Amino acid sequence: QVQLVESGGGSVQSGGSLRLSCAASGETYDSYLLGWFRQAPGMEREGVAAIDSDGDTNYADSVKGRFTISQDNAKKTLYLQMDSLKPEDTAMYYCAADFFPTSFLRPSLKQRDYTIWGQGTQVTVSS
């Protein structure tokens, strides 16, 4: 069974950068969908960025041009480089995965399309 463990969260000032990592353990497959989600207190969880096994990416409008999703297949690790951070980026960040996903026009940012979730890592951006 695949497990996901996030790391790299922390506190940073507005305009700063952080890189989140998500390490996968267990058996993985060549057809996959990987994503980053976030949830602020009192808010619904929202999709931030996603990448599929074709290398296609998708971003929420709120992070386009500031966040970059990438992967290192040899290390079974997913990354989220976050630049120009804003206080509204403060949230718990989760990575998620699905294997042999339904074919999408773009990698999905919807929670329902993911079956495996990490425990989350906190990101706090102060003004």
TILOKOL-125314 format. One record per atom (N, C-alpha, C, CB): atom name; x, y, z; residue in one letter. Coordinates in nm, 2 decimals, always signed. Glycine has a CB too. Layout:
% residues N
("CA", (X, Y, Z), "A")
...
***
This chain:
% residues 127
("N", (+0.08, -0.12, +0.00), "Q")
("CA", (+0.00, +0.00, +0.00), "Q")
("C", (+0.09, +0.12, +0.00), "Q")
("CB", (-0.10, +0.00, +0.12), "Q")
("N", (+0.05, +0.22, -0.08), "V")
("CA", (+0.13, +0.34, -0.10), "V")
("C", (+0.10, +0.43, +0.02), "V")
("CB", (+0.11, +0.41, -0.23), "V")
("N", (+0.21, +0.49, +0.08), "Q")
("CA", (+0.20, +0.59, +0.18), "Q")
("C", (+0.27, +0.72, +0.13), "Q")
("CB", (+0.25, +0.55, +0.31), "Q")
("N", (+0.21, +0.83, +0.17), "L")
("CA", (+0.27, +0.96, +0.13), "L")
("C", (+0.30, +1.04, +0.25), "L")
("CB", (+0.17, +1.05, +0.04), "L")
("N", (+0.42, +1.10, +0.26), "V")
("CA", (+0.47, +1.18, +0.37), "V")
("C", (+0.52, +1.31, +0.32), "V")
("CB", (+0.58, +1.10, +0.45), "V")
("N", (+0.45, +1.42, +0.37), "E")
("CA", (+0.49, +1.55, +0.33), "E")
("C", (+0.60, +1.61, +0.42), "E")
("CB", (+0.37, +1.65, +0.32), "E")
("N", (+0.68, +1.70, +0.37), "S")
("CA", (+0.78, +1.77, +0.46), "S")
("C", (+0.81, +1.91, +0.39), "S")
("CB", (+0.91, +1.69, +0.48), "S")
("N", (+0.87, +1.99, +0.46), "G")
("CA", (+0.92, +2.12, +0.41), "G")
("C", (+0.83, +2.24, +0.45), "G")
("CB", (+0.92, +2.11, +0.26), "G")
("N", (+0.73, +2.22, +0.52), "G")
("CA", (+0.65, +2.33, +0.56), "G")
("C", (+0.72, +2.41, +0.67), "G")
("CB", (+0.51, +2.28, +0.62), "G")
("N", (+0.66, +2.53, +0.70), "G")
("CA", (+0.73, +2.62, +0.80), "G")
("C", (+0.67, +2.75, +0.79), "G")
("CB", (+0.88, +2.63, +0.78), "G")
("N", (+0.73, +2.85, +0.86), "S")
("CA", (+0.69, +2.99, +0.87), "S")
("C", (+0.78, +3.07, +0.78), "S")
("CB", (+0.68, +3.04, +1.01), "S")
("N", (+0.72, +3.16, +0.71), "V")
("CA", (+0.80, +3.25, +0.62), "V")
("C", (+0.73, +3.38, +0.61), "V")
("CB", (+0.82, +3.18, +0.48), "V")
("N", (+0.81, +3.48, +0.58), "Q")
("CA", (+0.75, +3.62, +0.56), "Q")
("C", (+0.69, +3.63, +0.42), "Q")
("CB", (+0.85, +3.73, +0.59), "Q")
("N", (+0.60, +3.72, +0.40), "S")
("CA", (+0.54, +3.75, +0.27), "S")
("C", (+0.65, +3.78, +0.17), "S")
("CB", (+0.44, +3.87, +0.28), "S")
("N", (+0.64, +3.72, +0.05), "G")
("CA", (+0.74, +3.73, -0.05), "G")
("C", (+0.85, +3.63, -0.05), "G")
("CB", (+0.81, +3.87, -0.04), "G")
("N", (+0.85, +3.55, +0.05), "G")
("CA", (+0.95, +3.44, +0.07), "G")
("C", (+0.91, +3.32, -0.01), "G")
("CB", (+0.97, +3.41, +0.21), "G")
("N", (+1.00, +3.21, +0.00), "S")
("CA", (+0.98, +3.09, -0.07), "S")
("C", (+0.99, +2.97, +0.02), "S")
("CB", (+1.08, +3.08, -0.18), "S")
("N", (+0.92, +2.86, -0.02), "L")
("CA", (+0.93, +2.73, +0.05), "L")
("C", (+0.93, +2.62, -0.06), "L")
("CB", (+0.82, +2.72, +0.16), "L")
("N", (+0.99, +2.51, -0.03), "R")
("CA", (+0.97, +2.40, -0.12), "R")
("C", (+0.92, +2.28, -0.04), "R")
("CB", (+1.10, +2.36, -0.19), "R")
("N", (+0.80, +2.23, -0.07), "L")
("CA", (+0.74, +2.12, -0.01), "L")
("C", (+0.78, +1.99, -0.08), "L")
("CB", (+0.59, +2.13, +0.00), "L")
("N", (+0.80, +1.88, -0.01), "S")
("CA", (+0.83, +1.75, -0.06), "S")
("C", (+0.72, +1.65, -0.02), "S")
("CB", (+0.97, +1.71, -0.02), "S")
("N", (+0.70, +1.55, -0.10), "C")
("CA", (+0.61, +1.45, -0.07), "C")
("C", (+0.67, +1.32, -0.11), "C")
("CB", (+0.47, +1.47, -0.14), "C")
("N", (+0.71, +1.23, -0.02), "A")
("CA", (+0.78, +1.11, -0.05), "A")
("C", (+0.68, +0.99, -0.04), "A")
("CB", (+0.90, +1.08, +0.05), "A")
("N", (+0.69, +0.91, -0.15), "A")
("CA", (+0.60, +0.80, -0.16), "A")
("C", (+0.68, +0.67, -0.12), "A")
("CB", (+0.54, +0.79, -0.30), "A")
("N", (+0.61, +0.58, -0.05), "S")
("CA", (+0.67, +0.45, -0.02), "S")
("C", (+0.57, +0.35, -0.06), "S")
("CB", (+0.71, +0.44, +0.14), "S")
("N", (+0.62, +0.23, -0.08), "G")
("CA", (+0.53, +0.12, -0.12), "G")
("C", (+0.53, +0.11, -0.28), "G")
("CB", (+0.39, +0.14, -0.07), "G")
("N", (+0.45, +0.02, -0.32), "E")
("CA", (+0.45, -0.01, -0.47), "E")
("C", (+0.37, +0.10, -0.54), "E")
("CB", (+0.38, -0.14, -0.50), "E")
("N", (+0.44, +0.16, -0.64), "T")
("CA", (+0.38, +0.26, -0.73), "T")
("C", (+0.37, +0.21, -0.87), "T")
("CB", (+0.46, +0.39, -0.72), "T")
("N", (+0.31, +0.28, -0.96), "Y")
("CA", (+0.28, +0.24, -1.09), "Y")
("C", (+0.32, +0.35, -1.19), "Y")
("CB", (+0.14, +0.20, -1.11), "Y")
("N", (+0.33, +0.32, -1.32), "D")
("CA", (+0.37, +0.41, -1.42), "D")
("C", (+0.26, +0.51, -1.46), "D")
("CB", (+0.42, +0.34, -1.53), "D")
("N", (+0.13, +0.47, -1.43), "S")
("CA", (+0.02, +0.56, -1.47), "S")
("C", (-0.03, +0.62, -1.34), "S")
("CB", (-0.09, +0.48, -1.54), "S")
("N", (-0.02, +0.75, -1.33), "Y")
("CA", (-0.06, +0.82, -1.20), "Y")
("C", (-0.10, +0.96, -1.22), "Y")
("CB", (+0.06, +0.81, -1.10), "Y")
("N", (-0.16, +1.01, -1.11), "L")
("CA", (-0.20, +1.15, -1.10), "L")
("C", (-0.15, +1.19, -0.96), "L")
("CB", (-0.36, +1.17, -1.12), "L")
("N", (-0.08, +1.30, -0.95), "L")
("CA", (-0.03, +1.35, -0.83), "L")
("C", (-0.07, +1.50, -0.81), "L")
("CB", (+0.13, +1.34, -0.82), "L")
("N", (-0.10, +1.53, -0.69), "G")
("CA", (-0.15, +1.67, -0.67), "G")
("C", (-0.12, +1.72, -0.53), "G")
("CB", (-0.30, +1.67, -0.69), "G")
("N", (-0.12, +1.85, -0.52), "W")
("CA", (-0.11, +1.93, -0.39), "W")
("C", (-0.24, +2.00, -0.37), "W")
("CB", (+0.01, +2.03, -0.40), "W")
("N", (-0.28, +1.99, -0.24), "F")
("CA", (-0.40, +2.05, -0.20), "F")
("C", (-0.37, +2.13, -0.08), "F")
("CB", (-0.52, +1.95, -0.17), "F")
("N", (-0.46, +2.23, -0.04), "R")
("CA", (-0.44, +2.30, +0.08), "R")
("C", (-0.57, +2.33, +0.15), "R")
("CB", (-0.36, +2.43, +0.06), "R")
("N", (-0.57, +2.35, +0.28), "Q")
("CA", (-0.69, +2.38, +0.36), "Q")
("C", (-0.65, +2.47, +0.47), "Q")
("CB", (-0.75, +2.25, +0.42), "Q")
("N", (-0.72, +2.59, +0.46), "A")
("CA", (-0.70, +2.69, +0.56), "A")
("C", (-0.81, +2.67, +0.66), "A")
("CB", (-0.71, +2.84, +0.50), "A")
("N", (-0.79, +2.72, +0.79), "P")
("CA", (-0.89, +2.70, +0.89), "P")
("C", (-1.03, +2.76, +0.85), "P")
("CB", (-0.85, +2.77, +1.02), "P")
("N", (-1.13, +2.68, +0.86), "G")
("CA", (-1.27, +2.72, +0.83), "G")
("C", (-1.30, +2.72, +0.68), "G")
("CB", (-1.29, +2.86, +0.88), "G")
("N", (-1.20, +2.67, +0.60), "M")
("CA", (-1.22, +2.67, +0.46), "M")
("C", (-1.22, +2.53, +0.40), "M")
("CB", (-1.11, +2.75, +0.39), "M")
("N", (-1.28, +2.51, +0.29), "E")
("CA", (-1.28, +2.38, +0.22), "E")
("C", (-1.14, +2.35, +0.16), "E")
("CB", (-1.38, +2.37, +0.11), "E")
("N", (-1.10, +2.23, +0.15), "R")
("CA", (-0.98, +2.19, +0.09), "R")
("C", (-0.98, +2.22, -0.06), "R")
("CB", (-0.94, +2.04, +0.11), "R")
("N", (-0.88, +2.28, -0.11), "E")
("CA", (-0.88, +2.32, -0.25), "E")
("C", (-0.75, +2.27, -0.32), "E")
("CB", (-0.88, +2.47, -0.27), "E")
("N", (-0.77, +2.23, -0.45), "G")
("CA", (-0.65, +2.19, -0.53), "G")
("C", (-0.57, +2.30, -0.56), "G")
("CB", (-0.70, +2.12, -0.65), "G")
("N", (-0.43, +2.28, -0.55), "V")
("CA", (-0.34, +2.39, -0.58), "V")
("C", (-0.26, +2.36, -0.71), "V")
("CB", (-0.24, +2.40, -0.46), "V")
("N", (-0.21, +2.24, -0.73), "A")
("CA", (-0.14, +2.20, -0.84), "A")
("C", (-0.14, +2.05, -0.86), "A")
("CB", (+0.01, +2.25, -0.83), "A")
("N", (-0.13, +2.01, -0.99), "A")
("CA", (-0.14, +1.86, -1.02), "A")
("C", (-0.04, +1.83, -1.14), "A")
("CB", (-0.28, +1.82, -1.05), "A")
("N", (+0.00, +1.71, -1.14), "I")
("CA", (+0.09, +1.66, -1.25), "I")
("C", (+0.05, +1.51, -1.28), "I")
("CB", (+0.24, +1.68, -1.22), "I")
("N", (+0.06, +1.47, -1.40), "D")
("CA", (+0.02, +1.34, -1.43), "D")
("C", (+0.15, +1.26, -1.49), "D")
("CB", (-0.09, +1.33, -1.53), "D")
("N", (+0.13, +1.14, -1.52), "S")
("CA", (+0.24, +1.06, -1.57), "S")
("C", (+0.29, +1.10, -1.71), "S")
("CB", (+0.21, +0.91, -1.56), "S")
("N", (+0.21, +1.18, -1.78), "D")
("CA", (+0.26, +1.23, -1.91), "D")
("C", (+0.34, +1.36, -1.89), "D")
("CB", (+0.14, +1.26, -2.00), "D")
("N", (+0.35, +1.41, -1.76), "G")
("CA", (+0.42, +1.53, -1.74), "G")
("C", (+0.34, +1.66, -1.75), "G")
("CB", (+0.54, +1.54, -1.82), "G")
("N", (+0.21, +1.64, -1.78), "D")
("CA", (+0.12, +1.76, -1.79), "D")
("C", (+0.09, +1.81, -1.65), "D")
("CB", (-0.01, +1.72, -1.86), "D")
("N", (+0.08, +1.95, -1.64), "T")
("CA", (+0.06, +2.01, -1.51), "T")
("C", (-0.07, +2.10, -1.52), "T")
("CB", (+0.18, +2.10, -1.47), "T")
("N", (-0.12, +2.13, -1.40), "N")
("CA", (-0.24, +2.21, -1.39), "N")
("C", (-0.23, +2.29, -1.26), "N")
("CB", (-0.37, +2.13, -1.40), "N")
("N", (-0.26, +2.42, -1.26), "Y")
("CA", (-0.25, +2.50, -1.14), "Y")
("C", (-0.38, +2.58, -1.12), "Y")
("CB", (-0.14, +2.60, -1.16), "Y")
("N", (-0.41, +2.60, -0.99), "A")
("CA", (-0.52, +2.69, -0.95), "A")
("C", (-0.48, +2.83, -1.00), "A")
("CB", (-0.55, +2.68, -0.80), "A")
("N", (-0.58, +2.91, -1.03), "D")
("CA", (-0.55, +3.05, -1.08), "D")
("C", (-0.47, +3.13, -0.97), "D")
("CB", (-0.68, +3.12, -1.12), "D")
("N", (-0.51, +3.10, -0.85), "S")
("CA", (-0.45, +3.18, -0.74), "S")
("C", (-0.30, +3.16, -0.72), "S")
("CB", (-0.52, +3.14, -0.61), "S")
("N", (-0.24, +3.05, -0.78), "V")
("CA", (-0.10, +3.02, -0.76), "V")
("C", (-0.02, +3.02, -0.89), "V")
("CB", (-0.08, +2.89, -0.69), "V")
("N", (-0.09, +3.04, -1.00), "K")
("CA", (-0.02, +3.04, -1.13), "K")
("C", (+0.09, +3.14, -1.14), "K")
("CB", (-0.12, +3.06, -1.25), "K")
("N", (+0.21, +3.10, -1.18), "G")
("CA", (+0.32, +3.20, -1.19), "G")
("C", (+0.40, +3.21, -1.07), "G")
("CB", (+0.27, +3.33, -1.23), "G")
("N", (+0.35, +3.15, -0.96), "R")
("CA", (+0.42, +3.16, -0.83), "R")
("C", (+0.46, +3.02, -0.78), "R")
("CB", (+0.33, +3.22, -0.72), "R")
("N", (+0.38, +2.92, -0.80), "F")
("CA", (+0.41, +2.78, -0.76), "F")
("C", (+0.44, +2.69, -0.88), "F")
("CB", (+0.28, +2.72, -0.69), "F")
("N", (+0.53, +2.60, -0.85), "T")
("CA", (+0.57, +2.50, -0.96), "T")
("C", (+0.57, +2.36, -0.90), "T")
("CB", (+0.71, +2.54, -1.01), "T")
("N", (+0.50, +2.27, -0.96), "I")
("CA", (+0.49, +2.13, -0.92), "I")
("C", (+0.59, +2.05, -1.01), "I")
("CB", (+0.35, +2.07, -0.94), "I")
("N", (+0.66, +1.96, -0.94), "S")
("CA", (+0.76, +1.88, -1.02), "S")
("C", (+0.77, +1.74, -0.95), "S")
("CB", (+0.90, +1.95, -1.03), "S")
("N", (+0.84, +1.65, -1.01), "Q")
("CA", (+0.86, +1.52, -0.95), "Q")
("C", (+1.00, +1.46, -0.98), "Q")
("CB", (+0.75, +1.42, -1.00), "Q")
("N", (+1.04, +1.38, -0.90), "D")
("CA", (+1.16, +1.30, -0.92), "D")
("C", (+1.12, +1.15, -0.91), "D")
("CB", (+1.28, +1.34, -0.82), "D")
("N", (+1.10, +1.09, -1.02), "N")
("CA", (+1.05, +0.95, -1.02), "N")
("C", (+1.15, +0.86, -0.96), "N")
("CB", (+1.02, +0.91, -1.16), "N")
("N", (+1.28, +0.88, -0.97), "A")
("CA", (+1.38, +0.79, -0.91), "A")
("C", (+1.37, +0.79, -0.76), "A")
("CB", (+1.52, +0.83, -0.96), "A")
("N", (+1.34, +0.91, -0.71), "K")
("CA", (+1.32, +0.92, -0.56), "K")
("C", (+1.18, +0.90, -0.51), "K")
("CB", (+1.38, +1.06, -0.52), "K")
("N", (+1.09, +0.88, -0.61), "K")
("CA", (+0.95, +0.87, -0.57), "K")
("C", (+0.90, +0.99, -0.49), "K")
("CB", (+0.92, +0.74, -0.50), "K")
("N", (+0.94, +1.11, -0.53), "T")
("CA", (+0.92, +1.23, -0.46), "T")
("C", (+0.85, +1.34, -0.54), "T")
("CB", (+1.04, +1.28, -0.39), "T")
("N", (+0.75, +1.40, -0.49), "L")
("CA", (+0.68, +1.51, -0.55), "L")
("C", (+0.72, +1.64, -0.48), "L")
("CB", (+0.52, +1.49, -0.55), "L")
("N", (+0.73, +1.74, -0.56), "Y")
("CA", (+0.77, +1.87, -0.50), "Y")
("C", (+0.67, +1.98, -0.53), "Y")
("CB", (+0.91, +1.91, -0.55), "Y")
("N", (+0.67, +2.08, -0.44), "L")
("CA", (+0.59, +2.20, -0.48), "L")
("C", (+0.68, +2.32, -0.44), "L")
("CB", (+0.45, +2.21, -0.40), "L")
("N", (+0.74, +2.39, -0.54), "Q")
("CA", (+0.81, +2.51, -0.51), "Q")
("C", (+0.72, +2.62, -0.51), "Q")
("CB", (+0.92, +2.53, -0.62), "Q")
("N", (+0.72, +2.69, -0.39), "M")
("CA", (+0.63, +2.81, -0.37), "M")
("C", (+0.71, +2.93, -0.36), "M")
("CB", (+0.54, +2.78, -0.25), "M")
("N", (+0.69, +3.02, -0.45), "D")
("CA", (+0.76, +3.15, -0.45), "D")
("C", (+0.66, +3.27, -0.43), "D")
("CB", (+0.85, +3.17, -0.58), "D")
("N", (+0.72, +3.38, -0.40), "S")
("CA", (+0.63, +3.50, -0.38), "S")
("C", (+0.51, +3.47, -0.29), "S")
("CB", (+0.58, +3.55, -0.52), "S")
("N", (+0.54, +3.41, -0.18), "L")
("CA", (+0.43, +3.37, -0.09), "L")
("C", (+0.35, +3.48, -0.04), "L")
("CB", (+0.48, +3.28, +0.02), "L")
("N", (+0.22, +3.46, -0.02), "K")
("CA", (+0.14, +3.56, +0.04), "K")
("C", (+0.07, +3.51, +0.17), "K")
("CB", (+0.03, +3.60, -0.07), "K")
("N", (+0.02, +3.60, +0.25), "P")
("CA", (-0.04, +3.55, +0.38), "P")
("C", (-0.16, +3.46, +0.34), "P")
("CB", (-0.09, +3.67, +0.46), "P")
("N", (-0.23, +3.48, +0.23), "E")
("CA", (-0.34, +3.40, +0.20), "E")
("C", (-0.30, +3.26, +0.15), "E")
("CB", (-0.42, +3.47, +0.09), "E")
("N", (-0.17, +3.23, +0.14), "D")
("CA", (-0.13, +3.10, +0.11), "D")
("C", (-0.11, +3.01, +0.24), "D")
("CB", (+0.01, +3.10, +0.04), "D")
("N", (-0.14, +3.08, +0.35), "T")
("CA", (-0.13, +3.01, +0.48), "T")
("C", (-0.23, +2.90, +0.49), "T")
("CB", (-0.15, +3.10, +0.60), "T")
("N", (-0.19, +2.77, +0.51), "A")
("CA", (-0.28, +2.66, +0.51), "A")
("C", (-0.20, +2.53, +0.55), "A")
("CB", (-0.35, +2.64, +0.37), "A")
("N", (-0.28, +2.43, +0.57), "M")
("CA", (-0.22, +2.29, +0.58), "M")
("C", (-0.21, +2.24, +0.43), "M")
("CB", (-0.30, +2.20, +0.67), "M")
("N", (-0.10, +2.20, +0.39), "Y")
("CA", (-0.08, +2.15, +0.25), "Y")
("C", (-0.07, +2.00, +0.25), "Y")
("CB", (+0.05, +2.21, +0.19), "Y")
("N", (-0.14, +1.93, +0.16), "Y")
("CA", (-0.15, +1.79, +0.15), "Y")
("C", (-0.11, +1.75, +0.01), "Y")
("CB", (-0.29, +1.74, +0.18), "Y")
("N", (-0.03, +1.64, +0.00), "C")
("CA", (-0.01, +1.58, -0.13), "C")
("C", (-0.11, +1.46, -0.14), "C")
("CB", (+0.13, +1.53, -0.15), "C")
("N", (-0.14, +1.42, -0.26), "A")
("CA", (-0.24, +1.32, -0.29), "A")
("C", (-0.20, +1.25, -0.42), "A")
("CB", (-0.38, +1.38, -0.30), "A")
("N", (-0.25, +1.13, -0.43), "A")
("CA", (-0.21, +1.05, -0.55), "A")
("C", (-0.33, +0.96, -0.59), "A")
("CB", (-0.09, +0.96, -0.52), "A")
("N", (-0.33, +0.92, -0.72), "D")
("CA", (-0.42, +0.82, -0.77), "D")
("C", (-0.34, +0.74, -0.88), "D")
("CB", (-0.55, +0.88, -0.82), "D")
("N", (-0.36, +0.61, -0.89), "F")
("CA", (-0.30, +0.53, -0.99), "F")
("C", (-0.40, +0.48, -1.09), "F")
("CB", (-0.22, +0.42, -0.93), "F")
("N", (-0.36, +0.47, -1.21), "F")
("CA", (-0.45, +0.44, -1.32), "F")
("C", (-0.57, +0.53, -1.32), "F")
("CB", (-0.49, +0.29, -1.32), "F")
("N", (-0.55, +0.66, -1.32), "P")
("CA", (-0.66, +0.76, -1.31), "P")
("C", (-0.74, +0.76, -1.44), "P")
("CB", (-0.61, +0.89, -1.28), "P")
("N", (-0.86, +0.81, -1.42), "T")
("CA", (-0.94, +0.84, -1.54), "T")
("C", (-0.87, +0.94, -1.62), "T")
("CB", (-1.09, +0.89, -1.50), "T")
("N", (-0.88, +0.93, -1.75), "S")
("CA", (-0.82, +1.03, -1.84), "S")
("C", (-0.88, +1.16, -1.83), "S")
("CB", (-0.82, +0.98, -1.98), "S")
("N", (-0.81, +1.27, -1.81), "F")
("CA", (-0.86, +1.40, -1.80), "F")
("C", (-0.80, +1.49, -1.91), "F")
("CB", (-0.83, +1.46, -1.66), "F")
("N", (-0.87, +1.59, -1.94), "L")
("CA", (-0.81, +1.69, -2.04), "L")
("C", (-0.69, +1.75, -1.97), "L")
("CB", (-0.91, +1.80, -2.08), "L")
("N", (-0.70, +1.79, -1.84), "R")
("CA", (-0.58, +1.84, -1.77), "R")
("C", (-0.58, +1.76, -1.64), "R")
("CB", (-0.60, +1.99, -1.74), "R")
("N", (-0.46, +1.75, -1.57), "P")
("CA", (-0.46, +1.68, -1.44), "P")
("C", (-0.56, +1.75, -1.34), "P")
("CB", (-0.31, +1.69, -1.38), "P")
("N", (-0.63, +1.66, -1.28), "S")
("CA", (-0.74, +1.71, -1.20), "S")
("C", (-0.70, +1.78, -1.07), "S")
("CB", (-0.83, +1.59, -1.16), "S")
("N", (-0.77, +1.88, -1.03), "L")
("CA", (-0.75, +1.95, -0.90), "L")
("C", (-0.87, +1.92, -0.81), "L")
("CB", (-0.74, +2.10, -0.93), "L")
("N", (-0.95, +1.82, -0.84), "K")
("CA", (-1.06, +1.78, -0.76), "K")
("C", (-1.03, +1.67, -0.66), "K")
("CB", (-1.18, +1.74, -0.85), "K")
("N", (-1.07, +1.69, -0.53), "Q")
("CA", (-1.04, +1.59, -0.43), "Q")
("C", (-1.09, +1.45, -0.47), "Q")
("CB", (-1.10, +1.64, -0.30), "Q")
("N", (-1.20, +1.45, -0.53), "R")
("CA", (-1.27, +1.32, -0.55), "R")
("C", (-1.19, +1.23, -0.65), "R")
("CB", (-1.41, +1.34, -0.60), "R")
("N", (-1.10, +1.29, -0.72), "D")
("CA", (-1.02, +1.21, -0.82), "D")
("C", (-0.89, +1.15, -0.76), "D")
("CB", (-0.98, +1.30, -0.93), "D")
("N", (-0.87, +1.17, -0.63), "Y")
("CA", (-0.75, +1.12, -0.56), "Y")
("C", (-0.79, +1.02, -0.45), "Y")
("CB", (-0.67, +1.23, -0.50), "Y")
("N", (-0.72, +0.91, -0.44), "T")
("CA", (-0.75, +0.80, -0.34), "T")
("C", (-0.65, +0.79, -0.23), "T")
("CB", (-0.76, +0.68, -0.42), "T")
("N", (-0.53, +0.85, -0.24), "I")
("CA", (-0.43, +0.83, -0.14), "I")
("C", (-0.39, +0.97, -0.10), "I")
("CB", (-0.31, +0.75, -0.19), "I")
("N", (-0.38, +0.99, +0.04), "W")
("CA", (-0.35, +1.12, +0.09), "W")
("C", (-0.24, +1.12, +0.20), "W")
("CB", (-0.48, +1.19, +0.15), "W")
("N", (-0.16, +1.22, +0.20), "G")
("CA", (-0.07, +1.24, +0.31), "G")
("C", (-0.13, +1.30, +0.43), "G")
("CB", (+0.06, +1.31, +0.26), "G")
("N", (-0.05, +1.32, +0.54), "Q")
("CA", (-0.10, +1.38, +0.66), "Q")
("C", (-0.09, +1.53, +0.66), "Q")
("CB", (-0.02, +1.32, +0.78), "Q")
("N", (-0.02, +1.59, +0.57), "G")
("CA", (-0.01, +1.73, +0.57), "G")
("C", (+0.11, +1.80, +0.63), "G")
("CB", (-0.13, +1.79, +0.63), "G")
("N", (+0.14, +1.92, +0.58), "T")
("CA", (+0.25, +2.00, +0.64), "T")
("C", (+0.20, +2.14, +0.64), "T")
("CB", (+0.38, +1.98, +0.56), "T")
("N", (+0.22, +2.21, +0.75), "Q")
("CA", (+0.17, +2.34, +0.77), "Q")
("C", (+0.26, +2.45, +0.71), "Q")
("CB", (+0.15, +2.37, +0.92), "Q")
("N", (+0.20, +2.54, +0.64), "V")
("CA", (+0.27, +2.66, +0.58), "V")
("C", (+0.20, +2.78, +0.64), "V")
("CB", (+0.26, +2.66, +0.42), "V")
("N", (+0.29, +2.87, +0.70), "T")
("CA", (+0.24, +2.99, +0.75), "T")
("C", (+0.31, +3.11, +0.69), "T")
("CB", (+0.25, +2.99, +0.91), "T")
("N", (+0.24, +3.20, +0.64), "V")
("CA", (+0.31, +3.32, +0.57), "V")
("C", (+0.26, +3.44, +0.65), "V")
("CB", (+0.27, +3.33, +0.42), "V")
("N", (+0.36, +3.52, +0.70), "S")
("CA", (+0.32, +3.64, +0.78), "S")
("C", (+0.35, +3.76, +0.69), "S")
("CB", (+0.41, +3.64, +0.91), "S")
("N", (+0.27, +3.86, +0.72), "S")
("CA", (+0.28, +3.99, +0.64), "S")
("C", (+0.39, +4.08, +0.70), "S")
("CB", (+0.15, +4.06, +0.64), "S")
***
